[in-house]
Amino acid sequence: MSEGSNGRDHNPHGFCMWVAGGGVKGGQVIGATDAVGLRAAEEKTHVHDIHATILHLLGLDHERLTFRHDSREQRLTDIAGNVIKKALA
């Protein structure tokens, strides 16, 4: 889908990702987009959930992986993020 330019645009409303190995359950699809592939429609997840899941697969607890910045404890998944248990083997 293009918004008036030549080439492809980035879609912030629905995207796909392919993950394999390292504790990921194979042969499954989680979620879906609408009929034209523009917006997420089923089993929506946030990018924080994806980050939390990848960190979990690397053996890191995203809630404990914090650093201090501007007088505030911060982490990659901010104050959100849940491991997508359905994706784990």
Secondary structure, DSSP 8 states (H G I E B T S, - for coil): --SSSSS----SS-------STTB-SS----EE-TTS-SEEES---HHHHHHHHHHHTT--TTT-EEEETTEEEETTTT-----GGGB-
